[in-house]
Amino acid sequence: MIIRKATPEDAAAIASIMSGIAAERVHSAITTAWSEAEQRAYIAGLSEREAIHVAIEEEIIGLQTLEKGPFESMAHVAQIGTFLAPTARGRGVGKRLFEQTSAFARANGYAKFAIQVRGSNTHARTFYRSLGFKECGRWKAHVRIDGVSDDEVLMELSLE
């Protein structure tokens, strides 16, 4: 498995994975994935302190995003997200992505990770806890998909 920083040429594969996750309607609050063109523009527009890392086994099987906070006062906090093709789940792909994302974050001056995870997504919450994340809050009925409400669980990890 190769883990590397995504390039705009990865947009089609990333859009495909995100479309599959959105179609499942259970793992993420994302219900409509960006098109290949939108994904390409997003990747091209990432700042030097932001990244998408991709996991590759013949093709891209997963990705992890790292975005900076919207305000200078939050410049030390990176928002992350992990998105895996069904065939990549439970095989350590997320952990390998996290190793690369963590190294990138430290090299770029981040002191903390934050993530929002659907309350019903116990596998993701367990995964993030295994990396050292702590649950630090909950937004009740924050997500509504197909008429079904779900909480968003806030999780954080200090890098200091």
Secondary structure, 3 states (H helix, E strand, C coil): CEEEECCHHHHHHHHHHHHHHHHHCCCCCCCCCCCHHHHHHHHHCCCCCCEEEEEECCCEEEEEEEEECCCHHHCCEEEEEEEECHHHCCCCHHHHHHHHHHHHHHHCCCCEEEEEEECCCHHHHHHHHHCCCEEEEEEEEEEEECCEEEEEEEEEEECC
